Amino acid sequence: MNLLTSNIGRLRLIGFLEGTSFLLLMGIAMPLKYIWEIPAATIGIGYAHGILFVAYCILVIPAKLEFKWNLKTTFLVLIASLLPFGTFIADYKLFKKTNIS
């Protein structure tokens, strides 16, 4: 199944990209900015991460409606976007099981 043809597939793809951008921002760009005083390091990845974060939060809504997630599950899926490796854990524990192949 193509990732882009289902709500959960799109959420999984954006979750992977959002999680990766978050790790790049925290692990590479922020140290470059604050330790080595290179403020430009956060600009590009910061914008990309911001767009991906918003897209992830928006994509949670159709997935919640399609799979009838309760408030707790929806809350945990949204919290995952705020934690390092959170979207990867959400993908492994919830999205992969929900994906209909």
Summary of the structure (lengths in Angstrom):
residues: 101
radius of gyration: 14.8
end to end distance: 5.6
largest distance: 47.0
contacts: 289
relative contact order: 0.19
helix: 80%
strand: 0%
